[in-house]
Amino acid sequence: MYPDFLGIGAQKAGTTWLGRNLQAHPEVWMPRVKEVHYFDEKIHESRNTTLRLVRRIFGAAGANRRWRRQVRRRARKHLRKFSRKDFSWDLNYYVGVPSDGWYASIFEPGKGKMIGEITPAYSTLGPADVRRVHRLVPDARIIFMMRNPVERVWSQAVMGFDRNKGKAVDAVTQEEFLRVFGREGSRRRTEYLRTLDNWSTFYPKDRIFVGFLEDVHFFPEELLRAVYGFLGVDSAFRPPKAGSKVHTRSTGSAPAAPLAYLARSYLEETEHLEERLGGYASFWRFCAERLIGFPPAEERLPYPLWESRLWKAWPGSGQIRLQSGPLPSVCVAR
């Protein structure tokens, strides 16, 4: 049983919020593990169970550290309240040999419902990998969430220092931030148009839903109605915590200097996004130009940037409405 929908990213663009509100829907089933990472990681893993487990237990790679974190978390839950059904699923997921059959098996508990998974790293897949996805799930619906590139890269950096190094953002030097900003993985996760082009080559545009983090903030219930409708489930359902924020490590304020640096790095990208998408992408371009051309006098800016004076200065701020929707309705300058 393969998924009916895939959330493909972007990282730090509201995918956790989306996942929780999809899981809350009675007609939707998703694995308890938000990021399955089949098409970007597990599909390439060794079929040698012993070798794979040794790497998982002792390996320093990010995927191995993530596996250990998840296994510890699940083990603690089983010790508190054991469920044979849940334990069997976990055993298959964490120890089973990854394959197309294994991938199908992890969705079996959702039989009879709309099933899917969200793995933001899928946004970085190249054409050959997306073709592989399409061969396996040709009728899947695709959901892609986006965010101001400056904010997305900054938020990813903050998360990385917090999670991997246990380092508060105020203790990170500018040189450390610049090294993180320059990593290829960070850049690839922010190339939204490349992602849309790769996936729309194989999936019809009306099967690709584009969401914006601004809509999560300004129009959470309307956004969820649109997503539910796109998936073909009851769009009248109201999850209990639609407006609740999740993973808000970087909210409140952010230092102006790194944001200005990112604005210079992503100005051209925001210009192309504005040409294709309009709407919030116009605000992203406006932010980048203002941060470059009129560097803030203050050391820190309210964050996210829709909380700053940049939002009020943007000519479109008084005319906003829900921007998210299927790709054909979004890719029109508005």
C-alpha positions as CSV (number, residue, x, y, z in Angstrom):
1,M,0.0,0.0,0.0
2,Y,1.7,3.1,-1.2
3,P,1.0,6.7,-0.1
4,D,-1.7,8.8,-1.7
5,F,0.2,12.0,-0.9
6,L,3.7,13.2,-0.3
7,G,4.8,16.4,1.6
8,I,8.1,17.2,0.0
9,G,9.2,20.3,2.0
10,A,10.6,22.8,2.3
11,Q,12.4,22.4,5.6
12,K,11.5,25.0,8.2
13,A,8.5,26.1,6.2
14,G,5.6,24.8,8.2
15,T,5.7,21.0,7.5
16,T,5.6,20.0,11.1
17,W,2.5,22.2,11.6
18,L,1.0,20.7,8.5
19,G,1.8,17.1,9.5
20,R,0.1,17.5,12.9
21,N,-3.0,19.0,11.4
22,L,-3.2,16.2,8.8
23,Q,-2.8,13.5,11.4
24,A,-5.6,15.1,13.4
25,H,-8.0,14.5,10.5
26,P,-10.1,11.4,11.0
27,E,-9.9,10.5,7.3
28,V,-6.1,10.7,7.1
29,W,-3.4,8.3,8.3
30,M,0.3,9.1,8.5
31,P,3.2,7.2,10.0
32,R,4.1,8.2,13.6
33,V,7.5,9.1,12.2
34,K,7.0,12.3,10.3
35,E,10.1,12.1,8.0
36,V,10.4,8.6,6.5
37,H,13.3,9.5,4.2
38,Y,12.7,6.6,1.9
39,F,13.4,8.2,-1.5
40,D,16.4,10.4,-0.4
41,E,18.2,8.0,2.1
42,K,16.8,4.5,2.8
43,I,16.3,3.6,-0.9
44,H,20.1,3.7,-1.2
45,E,21.0,1.8,2.0
46,S,22.8,-1.6,2.1
47,R,20.5,-4.6,2.1
48,N,23.0,-6.2,4.6
49,T,21.1,-6.0,7.9
50,T,24.1,-6.4,10.1
51,L,26.1,-3.8,8.3
52,R,23.2,-1.4,8.3
53,L,22.5,-1.8,12.0
54,V,26.2,-1.4,12.9
55,R,26.2,1.9,11.0
56,R,23.0,3.0,12.7
57,I,24.3,2.2,16.1
58,F,27.8,3.6,15.8
59,G,27.8,5.9,12.7
60,A,28.3,9.6,13.0
61,A,26.2,10.6,9.9
62,G,23.1,12.7,10.6
63,A,20.8,9.9,9.5
64,N,22.4,7.5,12.0
65,R,22.1,10.1,14.8
66,R,18.5,10.7,13.9
67,W,17.8,6.9,14.0
68,R,19.3,6.6,17.5
69,R,17.3,9.6,18.8
70,Q,14.0,8.1,17.4
71,V,14.8,4.6,18.7
72,R,15.5,5.9,22.2
73,R,12.3,8.0,22.1
74,R,10.2,5.0,21.0
75,A,11.8,2.7,23.5
76,R,10.9,5.0,26.3
77,K,7.3,5.1,25.1
78,H,7.1,1.3,25.0
79,L,8.5,1.0,28.5
80,R,5.7,3.4,29.7
81,K,2.9,1.7,27.8
82,F,3.5,-1.4,25.7
83,S,1.5,-2.1,22.6
84,R,2.2,-5.2,20.6
85,K,0.8,-3.5,17.4
86,D,3.0,-0.4,17.9
87,F,6.0,-2.5,18.7
88,S,5.6,-4.6,15.6
89,W,5.4,-1.5,13.5
90,D,8.5,0.0,15.1
91,L,10.4,-3.2,14.7
92,N,9.6,-3.3,11.0
93,Y,10.4,0.4,10.5
94,Y,13.6,0.6,12.4
95,V,15.1,-2.8,11.7
96,G,13.4,-4.0,8.5
97,V,15.3,-4.0,5.2
98,P,14.3,-0.9,3.1
99,S,12.7,-1.8,-0.2
100,D,9.7,-0.8,-2.2
101,G,7.8,-3.6,-0.4
102,W,9.0,-2.4,3.0
103,Y,7.9,1.1,2.1
104,A,4.4,-0.1,1.2
105,S,4.3,-2.1,4.5
106,I,4.7,0.9,6.8
107,F,1.4,2.3,5.4
108,E,-0.7,-0.8,6.0
109,P,-2.2,0.4,9.3
110,G,-3.8,3.3,7.3
111,K,-5.8,1.0,5.0
112,G,-9.1,2.6,4.1
113,K,-7.9,6.2,4.7
114,M,-6.0,8.8,2.8
115,I,-2.4,7.9,3.6
116,G,0.7,9.9,3.1
117,E,4.0,11.1,4.6
118,I,6.0,14.3,4.8
119,T,9.8,14.3,4.3
120,P,11.1,17.8,3.6
121,A,14.4,16.5,2.1
122,Y,12.4,15.2,-0.9
123,S,12.5,18.8,-2.2
124,T,16.2,18.3,-2.9
125,L,15.7,15.3,-5.2
126,G,16.9,15.6,-8.7
127,P,15.0,14.6,-11.9
128,A,16.2,11.0,-11.9
129,D,15.1,10.5,-8.3
130,V,11.7,12.2,-8.8
131,R,11.2,9.9,-11.8
132,R,11.9,7.0,-9.4
133,V,9.2,8.3,-7.1
134,H,6.8,8.7,-9.9
135,R,7.2,5.2,-11.1
136,L,6.3,3.9,-7.6
137,V,3.5,6.4,-6.8
138,P,2.3,7.9,-10.1
139,D,-1.0,9.1,-8.8
140,A,0.3,10.7,-5.6
141,R,-0.6,14.3,-4.7
142,I,2.3,16.5,-3.8
143,I,2.4,19.2,-1.2
144,F,5.2,21.7,-1.1
145,M,5.4,24.4,1.5
146,M,7.6,27.5,1.0
147,R,9.0,30.3,3.1
148,N,10.9,33.5,2.6
149,P,14.4,32.2,1.6
150,V,16.1,34.5,4.0
151,E,14.0,33.2,6.9
152,R,14.2,29.6,5.8
153,V,18.0,29.5,5.8
154,W,18.3,31.4,9.0
155,S,15.8,29.1,10.8
156,Q,17.6,26.0,9.5
157,A,20.9,27.4,10.8
158,V,19.4,28.1,14.2
159,M,18.0,24.6,14.4
160,G,21.3,23.1,13.4
161,F,23.3,24.8,16.1
162,D,20.6,24.1,18.7
163,R,20.0,20.4,17.9
164,N,23.5,19.3,16.8
165,K,25.8,21.4,18.9
166,G,23.6,22.4,21.8
167,K,24.6,26.0,21.1
168,A,22.3,29.0,21.7
169,V,22.1,31.4,18.7
170,D,23.6,34.3,20.7
171,A,26.7,32.2,21.2
172,V,27.3,31.6,17.5
173,T,29.8,33.7,15.8
174,Q,29.2,35.4,12.4
175,E,31.9,33.3,10.9
176,E,30.1,30.1,12.0
177,F,26.9,31.3,10.5
178,L,28.5,32.2,7.2
179,R,30.0,28.6,6.9
180,V,26.5,27.1,7.5
181,F,24.8,29.5,5.1
182,G,27.3,28.5,2.4
183,R,26.6,24.8,2.6
184,E,25.3,23.1,-0.6
185,G,22.5,21.4,1.3
186,S,21.2,24.8,2.6
187,R,21.2,26.2,-0.9
188,R,19.4,23.2,-2.4
189,R,16.7,23.3,0.2
190,T,15.9,26.9,-0.8
191,E,15.9,26.5,-4.6
192,Y,12.1,26.4,-4.7
193,L,11.7,26.9,-8.4
194,R,14.1,24.0,-9.2
195,T,12.0,21.8,-6.9
196,L,8.7,22.9,-8.6
197,D,10.2,22.3,-12.0
198,N,11.6,18.9,-11.1
199,W,8.3,17.6,-9.7
200,S,6.0,19.2,-12.2
201,T,8.0,17.4,-15.0
202,F,6.5,14.2,-13.7
203,Y,3.3,15.2,-11.9
204,P,0.5,17.3,-13.4
205,K,0.5,20.8,-12.0
206,D,-3.0,20.4,-10.6
207,R,-1.7,17.5,-8.4
208,I,1.0,19.8,-6.8
209,F,-0.2,22.0,-3.9
210,V,2.0,25.0,-3.0
211,G,1.6,26.4,0.5
212,F,3.1,29.5,2.1
213,L,4.3,29.9,5.7
214,E,2.6,33.3,5.8
215,D,-0.7,31.6,5.3
216,V,0.0,29.3,8.2
217,H,0.3,32.6,10.3
218,F,-2.4,34.7,8.7
219,F,-5.0,32.1,7.5
220,P,-4.4,28.8,9.2
221,E,-7.9,27.5,9.0
222,E,-8.4,28.6,5.4
223,L,-5.1,27.0,4.5
224,L,-6.1,23.7,6.1
225,R,-9.5,23.7,4.3
226,A,-7.6,24.2,1.0
227,V,-5.2,21.3,1.8
228,Y,-8.0,19.0,2.9
229,G,-10.0,19.8,-0.2
230,F,-6.9,19.1,-2.4
231,L,-6.5,15.7,-0.8
232,G,-10.2,14.9,-1.2
233,V,-11.1,14.6,2.5
234,D,-13.7,16.5,4.5
235,S,-12.7,20.1,4.3
236,A,-15.2,21.1,7.0
237,F,-13.1,19.3,9.7
238,R,-11.6,21.7,12.2
239,P,-8.5,20.4,14.1
240,P,-8.4,21.6,17.7
241,K,-5.1,23.4,17.4
242,A,-5.0,24.8,13.9
243,G,-3.4,28.1,15.0
244,S,-0.8,26.6,17.3
245,K,2.8,27.2,16.5
246,V,5.4,24.4,16.5
247,H,9.2,24.4,16.5
248,T,9.5,28.2,17.2
249,R,13.2,28.3,18.1
250,S,14.0,31.3,16.0
251,T,10.9,33.5,16.7
252,G,11.0,36.8,18.5
253,S,14.0,38.6,16.9
254,A,17.0,37.9,14.7
255,P,20.3,39.7,14.3
256,A,20.2,42.1,11.3
257,A,23.7,41.5,9.9
258,P,23.2,37.8,9.1
259,L,19.8,38.5,7.6
260,A,21.3,41.2,5.4
261,Y,24.0,38.7,4.2
262,L,21.3,36.2,3.3
263,A,19.4,38.9,1.5
264,R,22.3,39.5,-0.8
265,S,22.8,35.8,-1.3
266,Y,19.1,35.2,-2.3
267,L,18.1,38.5,-4.0
268,E,18.2,36.9,-7.4
269,E,16.2,33.9,-6.2
270,T,13.5,36.1,-4.7
271,E,13.3,38.1,-7.9
272,H,12.6,34.9,-9.9
273,L,10.1,33.7,-7.3
274,E,8.2,37.0,-7.6
275,E,8.1,36.7,-11.4
276,R,6.6,33.2,-11.1
277,L,4.5,33.4,-8.0
278,G,3.7,37.0,-7.1
279,G,1.9,37.4,-3.7
280,Y,4.1,36.6,-0.7
281,A,7.1,36.2,-3.0
282,S,6.8,39.9,-3.8
283,F,7.3,40.5,0.0
284,W,10.3,38.3,0.0
285,R,11.9,40.3,-2.8
286,F,10.9,43.5,-1.0
287,C,12.6,42.3,2.2
288,A,15.8,41.4,0.4
289,E,16.0,44.7,-1.4
290,R,15.4,46.7,1.8
291,L,17.9,44.7,3.9
292,I,20.5,45.3,1.2
293,G,19.7,48.9,0.2
294,F,18.7,50.2,3.6
295,P,20.5,48.2,6.2
296,P,18.7,48.4,9.5
297,A,20.2,50.7,12.1
298,E,19.1,48.3,14.9
299,E,21.2,45.2,15.7
300,R,18.1,42.9,15.8
301,L,14.9,42.8,13.8
302,P,11.5,41.4,14.9
303,Y,11.2,37.9,13.5
304,P,9.6,36.4,11.4
305,L,9.9,39.4,9.1
306,W,6.1,39.8,8.8
307,E,6.4,41.0,12.4
308,S,8.8,43.7,11.4
309,R,8.4,47.2,10.0
310,L,9.2,45.7,6.6
311,W,5.7,44.1,6.4
312,K,4.0,47.5,7.0
313,A,6.2,49.1,4.5
314,W,5.5,46.5,1.8
315,P,2.8,47.9,-0.5
316,G,0.9,44.6,-0.7
317,S,0.5,44.1,3.1
318,G,-3.0,45.6,3.2
319,Q,-4.3,43.4,0.4
320,I,-3.3,39.9,1.5
321,R,-5.5,36.9,1.1
322,L,-4.9,33.2,1.0
323,Q,-2.1,32.5,-1.5
324,S,-1.8,28.8,-1.2
325,G,-3.3,26.3,-3.6
326,P,-2.7,23.9,-6.5
327,L,0.2,25.0,-8.7
328,P,-1.8,26.3,-11.7
329,S,-3.6,28.8,-9.4
330,V,-0.4,29.9,-7.6
331,C,2.0,30.4,-10.5
332,V,0.4,33.7,-11.6
333,A,1.8,37.0,-10.5
334,R,-0.7,38.5,-8.1
